[in-house]
Amino acid sequence: MDIWSDCSAWSRRILAAADRLSGYRHTRQRRYEGWWLHPDSGDAVVRTLLALSIHVLVPDAVAQRRPYTPAVIGGYGWPP
């Protein structure tokens, strides 16, 4: 079990789901332009920040005496 890989996979899924919202990708890329970021670089930063925020769920699960499984992350109601 590689916790970081699971968190990274979830961050990619979340960003992909957000991109399916009407106009969201275009709006996000316009923000990147305002920050002088290339869209690929900006997306990498967003994915990393998402993965870090998801990773916080793992210590919470351990503190509640639940063993880590990928379902710990998926059990919070996010899209699969």
Secondary structure, DSSP 4 states (H G I P E B T S, - for coil): --HHHHHHHHHHHHHHHHHTSTTHHHHHHHHHHHTT--HHHHHHHHHHHHHHHHHTHHHHHHHTTPPP-HHHHHTTS---
